[in-house]
């Protein structure tokens, strides 16, 4: 890359600086220089693990008061060079281990093979976003077949997300350095400017619609990746080595002590990621107190990004495991919501409480005694930023009379944050409230509507409208929103909390706010933790259903409770209403999540009868594709796009049919399951003798090391009436 001798020289100096830091990591912090080295190594390790984003890290490094100016510049150049060189060796393949479906006898591909597939998919596409989408599609299909665990798509998406970000960041560095060379500017001085202008691709909102060409590349790659996942047990793929050890080296322990000194406030993405893995972290064999102590330390001390990488370096030496790596991966990915965050350090100026109150109508912003004084400006800045961005989406926002209390809440350890309708207080715990603010303010808007509409205080309009027999249009909209918003997992046995109207409304508003900000190029991890329609954050948000019913119902409720601007309202209906343009992932979701009725479990239905409902769903979705509901494209792309979309619908139908037959086979063959498990090890040596035990086509299954259910799936494909990708469906009725 031609960037001129001066910039090239600075990059070489940055690489050399990083090399010296890693080779001479201090084992003790005896001098200020040792402390500086440890802090700089912490930045390099955060970069290696993808925690915080490279340009955000550079912006932080350039403003870090703990570092001398010369160290800041050297470190920033090192981070730029390592981003350009794609220097990373994490996550470890361990995160992809143990992803076999618990009800399947089919082994999952080994973890390192999966990691190679994911990394190759992202790296080998023209646009890394296409590779990321292909990974999501492929893993979703394989999980629907019950070949992989239901959690496999999310974990694979997290791995692909980091790989995608690294590729985009490398391209961003290319652009930055070329622009600096062309304008004879200092690249480091451009980083904060470009961040404020949202010019870096890697810091753009994560939920933006993809161009048609990117979707096409993803849909053409996904079937190949799905097949490779199914065939991965053959071991033909090149497998990467395990992740390299932490760059902190000998400095891990002293840096961990430095990071846990309470100077910086906790970061919710890190805290919640570890809370989600708490059970798995402490699921250790008895008789290993040292490992349990190491895990407990990791869980207790990893409260922000610096402490996370320090404690991770320590625990991976003494008590490594899947839970540790998955917790660190989840934290790194959740931190992506902070991509547009401005640097903050103790001592930075922030809006005063009276200023916040007068600007937004808040009665007061108070703090619990447990919140250190040095942290309080950070939370004022967090609240100010969140409410200001919320006002962009809901211009009618008025919080007059609301009190915000930062610190403990009455439901300690139960809720990330809390809105108290009796006292009209929002409680924002110091460690877990960032990303939940949109949800809690939605509750307050609901509270205000109850006061205005029903002349009552201490209740929510949404709850009251549904309780009221005369409910009216608001109640009808809420019932529609509640039904349409239930996730596929909730449909069977929805909980009381998931069904409560005010919770459905708040979760839906959280999504509305995140995507509306994204439409404006904004992302605010303080306001909402939503990243996209698969990585939906930690406030139990679910994306609107693919039929558009939830999107339409939410707009009707907002019209009554907190009217958005006309432009935002119309855009949201176009994107998520009944006439919404369906993405490839939407098409697959529509097939996999559509409610269907099939013969009862104890019936003697044929395979054709079992999969017939899937055929009807498939034909309905194919009709949507044929009607042009997937977006306008160039004429020369239309045929390939239509074929690729139809192919994805067909694959989703096959996956769902395979899943249904797997579930039915598990139920009908439960008595034989133990026999198959016992006999499978002898399949290679005595297939003929075993064939009579389980009957029929099992002999062929054993000879080919295939599960009998796989043969049932294969034999049933004609029953689906699957057509070629470019053919027309025979029945387009819903």
URRA-V255195 format. One record per residue. N is the residue number from 1. RES is the residue in three letters. PHI is phi in whole degrees, 0 to 359 (* if undefined). OMEGA is omega in whole degrees, 0 to 359 (none if undefined). D_LAST is the distance of its C-alpha to the last C-alpha in whole Angstrom. Layout:
n=[N:N]
res=[RES:RES]
phi=[PHI:PHI]
omega=[OMEGA:OMEGA]
d_last=[D_LAST:D_LAST]
//
This chain:
n=[1:2:3:4:5:6:7:8:9:10:11:12:13:14:15:16:17:18:19:20:21:22:23:24:25:26:27:28:29:30:31:32:33:34:35:36:37:38:39:40:41:42:43:44:45:46:47:48:49:50:51:52:53:54:55:56:57:58:59:60:61:62:63:64:65:66:67:68:69:70:71:72:73:74:75:76:77:78:79:80:81:82:83:84:85:86:87:88:89:90:91:92:93:94:95:96:97:98:99:100:101:102:103:104:105:106:107:108:109:110:111:112:113:114:115:116:117:118:119:120:121:122:123:124:125:126:127:128:129:130:131:132:133:134:135:136:137:138:139:140:141:142:143:144:145:146:147:148:149:150:151:152:153:154:155:156:157:158:159:160:161:162:163:164:165:166:167:168:169:170:171:172:173:174:175:176:177:178:179:180:181:182:183:184:185:186:187:188:189:190:191:192:193:194:195:196:197:198:199:200:201:202:203:204:205:206:207:208:209:210:211:212:213:214:215:216:217:218:219:220:221:222:223:224:225:226:227:228:229:230:231:232:233:234:235:236:237:238:239:240:241:242:243:244:245:246:247:248:249:250:251:252:253:254:255:256:257:258:259:260:261:262:263:264:265:266:267:268:269:270:271:272:273:274:275:276:277:278:279:280:281:282:283:284:285:286:287:288:289:290:291:292:293:294:295:296:297:298:299:300:301:302:303:304:305:306:307:308:309:310:311:312:313:314:315:316:317:318:319:320:321:322:323:324:325:326:327:328:329:330:331:332:333:334:335:336:337:338:339:340:341:342:343:344:345:346:347:348:349:350:351:352:353:354:355:356:357:358:359:360:361:362:363:364:365:366:367:368:369:370:371:372:373:374:375:376:377:378:379:380:381:382:383:384:385:386:387:388:389:390:391:392:393:394:395:396:397:398:399:400:401:402:403:404:405:406:407:408:409:410:411:412:413:414:415:416:417:418:419:420:421:422:423:424:425:426:427:428:429:430:431:432:433:434:435:436:437:438:439:440:441:442:443:444:445:446:447:448:449:450:451:452:453:454:455:456:457:458:459:460:461:462:463:464:465:466:467:468:469:470:471:472:473:474:475:476:477:478:479:480:481:482:483:484:485:486:487:488:489:490:491:492:493:494:495:496:497:498:499:500:501:502:503:504:505:506:507:508:509:510:511:512:513:514:515:516:517:518:519:520:521:522:523:524:525:526:527:528:529:530:531:532:533:534:535:536:537:538:539:540:541:542:543:544:545:546:547:548:549:550:551:552:553:554:555:556:557:558:559:560:561:562:563:564:565:566:567:568:569:570:571:572:573:574:575:576:577:578:579:580:581:582:583:584:585:586:587:588:589:590:591:592:593:594:595:596:597:598:599:600:601:602:603:604:605:606:607:608:609:610:611:612:613:614:615:616:617:618:619:620:621:622:623:624:625:626:627:628:629:630:631:632:633:634:635:636:637:638:639:640:641:642:643:644:645:646:647:648:649:650:651:652:653:654:655:656:657:658:659:660:661:662:663:664:665:666:667:668:669:670:671:672:673:674:675:676:677:678:679:680:681:682:683:684:685:686:687:688:689:690:691:692:693:694:695:696:697:698:699:700:701:702:703:704:705:706:707:708:709:710:711:712:713:714:715:716:717:718:719:720:721:722:723:724:725:726:727:728:729:730:731:732:733:734]
res=[UNK:UNK:UNK:UNK:UNK:UNK:UNK:UNK:UNK:UNK:UNK:UNK:UNK:UNK:UNK:UNK:UNK:UNK:UNK:UNK:UNK:UNK:UNK:UNK:UNK:UNK:UNK:UNK:UNK:UNK:UNK:UNK:UNK:UNK:UNK:UNK:UNK:UNK:UNK:UNK:UNK:UNK:UNK:UNK:UNK:UNK:UNK:UNK:UNK:UNK:UNK:UNK:UNK:UNK:UNK:UNK:UNK:UNK:UNK:UNK:UNK:UNK:UNK:UNK:UNK:UNK:UNK:UNK:UNK:UNK:UNK:UNK:UNK:UNK:UNK:UNK:UNK:UNK:UNK:UNK:UNK:UNK:UNK:UNK:UNK:UNK:UNK:UNK:UNK:UNK:UNK:UNK:UNK:UNK:UNK:UNK:UNK:UNK:UNK:UNK:UNK:UNK:UNK:UNK:UNK:UNK:UNK:UNK:UNK:UNK:UNK:UNK:UNK:UNK:UNK:UNK:UNK:UNK:UNK:UNK:UNK:UNK:UNK:UNK:UNK:UNK:UNK:UNK:UNK:UNK:UNK:UNK:UNK:UNK:UNK:UNK:UNK:UNK:UNK:UNK:UNK:UNK:UNK:UNK:UNK:UNK:UNK:UNK:UNK:UNK:UNK:UNK:UNK:UNK:UNK:UNK:UNK:UNK:UNK:UNK:UNK:UNK:UNK:UNK:UNK:UNK:UNK:UNK:UNK:UNK:UNK:UNK:UNK:UNK:UNK:UNK:UNK:UNK:UNK:UNK:UNK:UNK:UNK:UNK:UNK:UNK:UNK:UNK:UNK:UNK:UNK:UNK:UNK:UNK:UNK:UNK:UNK:UNK:UNK:UNK:UNK:UNK:UNK:UNK:UNK:UNK:UNK:UNK:UNK:UNK:UNK:UNK:UNK:UNK:UNK:UNK:UNK:UNK:UNK:UNK:UNK:UNK:UNK:UNK:UNK:UNK:UNK:UNK:UNK:UNK:UNK:UNK:UNK:UNK:UNK:UNK:UNK:UNK:UNK:UNK:UNK:UNK:UNK:UNK:UNK:UNK:UNK:UNK:UNK:UNK:UNK:UNK:UNK:UNK:UNK:UNK:UNK:UNK:UNK:UNK:UNK:UNK:UNK:UNK:UNK:UNK:UNK:UNK:UNK:UNK:UNK:UNK:UNK:UNK:UNK:UNK:UNK:UNK:UNK:UNK:UNK:UNK:UNK:UNK:UNK:UNK:UNK:UNK:UNK:UNK:UNK:UNK:UNK:UNK:UNK:UNK:UNK:UNK:UNK:UNK:UNK:UNK:UNK:UNK:UNK:UNK:UNK:UNK:UNK:UNK:UNK:UNK:UNK:UNK:UNK:UNK:UNK:UNK:UNK:UNK:UNK:UNK:UNK:UNK:UNK:UNK:UNK:UNK:UNK:UNK:UNK:UNK:UNK:UNK:UNK:UNK:UNK:UNK:UNK:UNK:UNK:UNK:UNK:UNK:UNK:UNK:UNK:UNK:UNK:UNK:UNK:UNK:UNK:UNK:UNK:UNK:UNK:UNK:UNK:UNK:UNK:UNK:UNK:UNK:UNK:UNK:UNK:UNK:UNK:UNK:UNK:UNK:UNK:UNK:UNK:UNK:UNK:UNK:UNK:UNK:UNK:UNK:UNK:UNK:UNK:UNK:UNK:UNK:UNK:UNK:UNK:UNK:UNK:UNK:UNK:UNK:UNK:UNK:UNK:UNK:UNK:UNK:UNK:UNK:UNK:UNK:UNK:UNK:UNK:UNK:UNK:UNK:UNK:UNK:UNK:UNK:UNK:UNK:UNK:UNK:UNK:UNK:UNK:UNK:UNK:UNK:UNK:UNK:UNK:UNK:UNK:UNK:UNK:UNK:UNK:UNK:UNK:UNK:UNK:UNK:UNK:UNK:UNK:UNK:UNK:UNK:UNK:UNK:UNK:UNK:UNK:UNK:UNK:UNK:UNK:UNK:UNK:UNK:UNK:UNK:UNK:UNK:UNK:UNK:UNK:UNK:UNK:UNK:UNK:UNK:UNK:UNK:UNK:UNK:UNK:UNK:UNK:UNK:UNK:UNK:UNK:UNK:UNK:UNK:UNK:UNK:UNK:UNK:UNK:UNK:UNK:UNK:UNK:UNK:UNK:UNK:UNK:UNK:UNK:UNK:UNK:UNK:UNK:UNK:UNK:UNK:UNK:UNK:UNK:UNK:UNK:UNK:UNK:UNK:UNK:UNK:UNK:UNK:UNK:UNK:UNK:UNK:UNK:UNK:UNK:UNK:UNK:UNK:UNK:UNK:UNK:UNK:UNK:UNK:UNK:UNK:UNK:UNK:UNK:UNK:UNK:UNK:UNK:UNK:UNK:UNK:UNK:UNK:UNK:UNK:UNK:UNK:UNK:UNK:UNK:UNK:UNK:UNK:UNK:UNK:UNK:UNK:UNK:UNK:UNK:UNK:UNK:UNK:UNK:UNK:UNK:UNK:UNK:UNK:UNK:UNK:UNK:UNK:UNK:UNK:UNK:UNK:UNK:UNK:UNK:UNK:UNK:UNK:UNK:UNK:UNK:UNK:UNK:UNK:UNK:UNK:UNK:UNK:UNK:UNK:UNK:UNK:UNK:UNK:UNK:UNK:UNK:UNK:UNK:UNK:UNK:UNK:UNK:UNK:UNK:UNK:UNK:UNK:UNK:UNK:UNK:UNK:UNK:UNK:UNK:UNK:UNK:UNK:UNK:UNK:UNK:UNK:UNK:UNK:UNK:UNK:UNK:UNK:UNK:UNK:UNK:UNK:UNK:UNK:UNK:UNK:UNK:UNK:UNK:UNK:UNK:UNK:UNK:UNK:UNK:UNK:UNK:UNK:UNK:UNK:UNK:UNK:UNK:UNK:UNK:UNK:UNK:UNK:UNK:UNK:UNK:UNK:UNK:UNK:UNK:UNK:UNK:UNK:UNK:UNK:UNK:UNK:UNK:UNK:UNK:UNK:UNK:UNK:UNK:UNK:UNK:UNK:UNK:UNK:UNK:UNK:UNK:UNK:UNK:UNK:UNK:UNK:UNK:UNK:UNK:UNK:UNK:UNK:UNK:UNK:UNK:UNK:UNK:UNK:UNK:UNK:UNK:UNK:UNK:UNK:UNK:UNK:UNK:UNK:UNK:UNK:UNK:UNK:UNK:UNK:UNK:UNK:UNK:UNK]
phi=[*:275:228:90:293:293:294:300:294:295:295:298:297:297:298:294:299:297:300:295:302:293:287:238:297:285:273:218:258:277:233:303:295:299:297:300:299:296:297:297:297:300:297:297:289:299:295:300:272:72:266:104:82:295:283:296:297:297:299:295:298:290:249:288:291:280:247:291:300:296:293:301:295:299:293:298:295:297:293:298:296:290:291:296:276:55:281:197:208:207:278:288:301:307:297:261:279:56:251:292:293:294:261:252:266:270:289:284:302:294:297:291:295:298:299:297:299:294:296:295:298:284:288:268:264:296:237:300:293:293:296:299:295:299:298:299:297:297:293:296:293:294:293:296:281:69:275:230:298:302:276:301:300:291:295:297:296:295:297:296:297:294:295:297:297:294:292:297:296:300:294:297:297:306:296:299:292:296:296:296:296:296:263:55:244:276:305:294:288:281:303:298:294:297:295:295:273:56:270:280:302:291:254:286:305:276:249:296:298:268:299:302:296:291:299:298:300:294:291:282:276:304:299:295:294:301:294:296:296:290:263:297:293:289:75:278:275:289:249:287:289:299:300:290:292:302:290:293:54:294:277:301:294:296:292:298:295:294:289:262:278:83:291:261:288:293:247:304:304:286:299:291:300:287:300:295:260:303:300:292:299:258:272:241:299:295:88:230:296:295:294:296:295:295:294:297:297:303:295:281:260:281:253:214:292:292:295:300:290:292:291:296:299:284:287:289:275:255:212:290:164:299:298:298:292:290:296:295:296:299:294:299:290:296:293:299:295:267:302:260:294:275:300:220:226:308:103:292:284:219:301:281:307:300:293:300:299:290:286:245:85:291:291:196:239:244:233:288:299:284:272:303:301:293:274:299:301:298:288:296:295:300:294:299:298:294:291:297:291:297:296:296:272:241:297:275:303:217:252:304:96:275:248:244:243:260:146:292:236:297:253:307:77:259:239:295:204:208:252:262:288:288:259:52:233:260:264:244:300:302:268:229:269:299:92:251:291:301:298:287:291:300:299:291:299:297:298:298:296:296:293:285:276:246:58:234:242:87:220:246:299:294:298:293:298:286:291:290:300:269:6:80:301:298:296:297:296:292:297:295:296:298:295:287:274:296:288:303:289:279:300:289:214:296:277:299:293:294:271:298:305:293:286:300:297:295:296:291:295:305:297:304:295:298:285:291:296:299:300:264:81:250:213:225:289:286:278:213:265:294:252:200:282:248:266:264:86:243:246:54:284:238:293:302:299:285:281:91:296:293:298:294:296:297:299:297:292:299:303:273:258:207:302:280:292:300:296:294:300:295:297:297:295:295:279:231:276:301:263:300:278:268:278:304:293:298:300:295:301:299:285:284:256:298:293:225:247:232:306:300:297:263:276:257:295:285:300:299:292:295:264:304:299:293:299:292:297:303:295:295:287:298:296:296:299:292:277:78:273:245:105:278:223:295:303:287:267:299:297:295:296:298:298:294:294:297:298:296:295:299:295:295:296:298:296:291:297:298:295:297:291:297:296:293:296:295:287:283:253:302:292:267:299:295:292:298:299:285:271:307:299:264:299:289:257:223:297:294:292:283:304:290:289:254:87:42:275:293:303:296:298:291:298:259:53:238:288:306:298:296:293:299:299:295:292:273:303:300:295:284:63:295:252:295:301:262:279:261:284:277:216:256:288:287]
omega=[181:179:180:185:183:180:178:178:178:178:177:179:179:178:180:178:179:180:180:179:184:183:184:179:182:178:176:181:183:186:175:179:176:180:178:180:181:179:179:177:177:176:180:180:175:178:180:183:179:182:172:178:188:184:172:178:178:178:178:182:181:181:187:182:179:184:172:183:180:179:179:181:180:180:180:177:177:179:176:182:181:174:179:181:183:181:175:177:184:13:175:180:181:183:182:180:174:179:177:176:186:181:185:175:181:181:175:174:180:190:183:175:178:180:178:179:182:182:179:180:182:184:189:177:179:178:184:177:176:178:178:180:179:177:180:181:183:181:178:179:181:177:178:177:185:172:177:180:176:180:183:180:181:181:177:178:178:178:180:181:179:179:178:180:180:179:178:180:177:178:177:179:176:182:182:184:178:180:180:179:182:184:182:183:177:181:182:179:180:185:179:181:179:178:179:179:180:182:180:180:185:179:174:178:187:185:180:175:181:174:183:180:178:178:180:179:180:182:178:178:188:180:178:179:177:180:179:176:179:183:190:182:178:176:183:185:172:184:181:175:176:181:178:179:181:176:181:179:182:182:185:183:178:178:176:177:179:183:183:183:175:180:182:179:178:178:187:180:180:183:184:178:179:176:181:181:187:181:181:181:184:176:185:177:177:177:178:184:180:179:179:179:181:178:180:178:178:182:186:189:183:186:175:188:177:179:180:184:179:181:176:179:181:186:180:175:188:182:182:177:183:184:179:183:179:177:179:179:180:179:180:181:179:178:177:178:179:188:182:181:173:180:174:175:177:182:177:179:178:179:177:181:180:179:178:183:182:183:187:177:180:178:181:169:185:183:173:179:181:181:181:181:182:180:191:175:179:182:173:178:179:181:180:180:183:183:179:178:176:178:176:184:181:185:178:184:178:184:181:179:181:175:177:179:181:184:184:174:183:180:184:175:183:184:175:177:188:170:180:184:180:182:183:178:169:177:179:178:186:188:192:189:181:184:179:186:178:180:184:177:174:175:180:175:176:177:180:180:177:179:183:188:186:180:177:176:179:179:179:182:182:178:184:181:181:177:183:182:181:180:180:184:180:180:179:179:181:178:177:179:181:181:184:185:180:178:179:181:183:190:182:183:181:179:179:181:182:181:185:186:182:177:176:180:182:178:181:177:177:178:181:181:183:184:178:174:180:178:179:179:185:175:184:182:173:185:183:178:180:175:178:188:172:176:191:175:188:178:177:177:172:179:179:179:187:176:182:182:181:179:179:180:180:179:178:178:179:178:180:191:183:188:173:176:181:182:180:180:182:179:183:179:178:184:188:178:183:180:186:175:186:174:176:180:176:180:179:178:184:178:186:185:182:178:178:175:180:181:182:186:184:179:178:183:176:177:180:180:180:187:180:178:178:178:180:177:179:182:178:181:176:178:177:178:183:179:177:181:182:174:178:180:176:184:184:178:192:183:180:180:180:179:181:179:178:178:180:178:178:181:178:178:178:181:181:177:178:178:178:180:176:180:180:179:179:182:185:184:184:182:181:186:181:179:178:180:182:186:186:181:182:187:186:187:185:183:183:181:183:186:182:183:184:170:169:188:184:180:178:180:182:181:180:181:182:177:179:180:177:178:177:179:183:182:185:184:177:180:179:183:184:182:176:185:185:181:178:177:183:184:180:179:180:none]
d_last=[55:57:58:62:64:65:61:61:64:63:60:62:64:61:60:64:64:60:62:65:63:62:65:67:65:67:67:69:69:73:73:71:70:68:66:65:64:62:60:60:59:56:55:54:53:50:50:49:47:45:45:45:45:48:48:48:51:53:53:54:56:58:58:59:63:63:64:67:66:67:65:62:62:62:59:57:58:58:54:53:55:53:50:51:52:48:51:49:48:46:44:45:43:43:40:38:40:38:35:34:31:33:32:32:35:34:37:35:37:40:40:42:40:37:39:40:37:36:39:39:35:36:39:39:36:37:36:36:33:31:32:31:28:28:29:27:24:26:27:24:22:26:25:22:24:26:29:30:30:27:30:31:28:30:33:33:31:35:37:35:35:39:39:37:40:43:42:41:44:46:45:46:49:49:49:51:54:54:53:56:58:58:59:61:60:60:56:57:57:54:52:52:52:49:47:48:46:43:44:43:40:40:41:38:35:33:29:30:27:28:29:27:29:30:26:26:29:28:25:27:29:27:26:30:30:28:30:33:32:32:35:37:39:41:43:43:42:45:45:46:49:49:49:53:54:55:57:58:60:64:63:60:62:64:61:59:62:62:58:58:61:59:59:55:53:50:47:44:42:44:45:41:41:44:43:39:41:44:43:43:46:48:47:50:52:55:59:58:59:59:56:55:57:56:52:53:55:52:50:52:54:51:50:50:49:53:53:50:51:55:54:51:54:56:54:53:56:57:53:51:47:44:43:46:44:41:42:44:41:39:42:42:38:38:41:39:38:42:42:43:46:49:52:54:57:59:61:59:59:56:55:57:56:57:55:52:52:54:51:48:49:50:52:53:53:55:55:56:59:57:56:59:60:60:56:56:56:53:51:52:50:47:47:48:45:42:43:44:41:39:40:39:35:36:39:40:41:44:45:48:49:47:49:49:50:50:51:51:48:49:46:48:46:43:41:41:42:42:42:44:43:46:49:46:47:45:46:46:47:49:47:44:43:42:39:38:40:36:35:38:39:35:37:40:38:36:39:41:38:39:42:41:39:40:44:44:45:44:40:37:35:32:33:35:32:30:33:34:32:32:31:29:27:28:27:24:23:25:23:20:21:22:19:17:20:21:21:19:23:23:20:22:25:25:29:31:32:28:27:30:29:32:31:27:29:31:29:27:30:31:28:28:32:32:29:31:34:33:32:36:37:38:37:39:40:42:39:36:35:32:32:28:25:26:30:29:33:34:33:30:28:24:23:20:16:14:12:15:15:19:20:20:21:24:25:25:27:30:30:32:34:35:33:33:34:32:32:31:28:27:27:25:22:22:22:20:18:15:16:17:18:17:20:20:20:17:15:16:16:12:12:15:14:11:12:11:13:16:19:22:24:27:25:26:22:23:21:19:17:18:15:13:10:11:11:7:7:9:8:5:9:11:9:10:14:14:14:17:15:18:21:24:26:29:28:30:28:25:24:25:23:20:21:22:18:17:19:19:15:16:19:17:15:18:20:17:18:21:21:20:22:25:25:25:28:29:29:30:33:34:37:38:37:41:42:40:41:45:44:43:46:47:45:47:50:49:45:47:48:45:43:44:43:39:39:37:36:37:40:39:37:40:42:39:39:36:34:33:29:29:30:27:25:26:26:22:21:21:19:16:16:17:18:20:20:20:18:15:12:12:9:6:4:0]
//
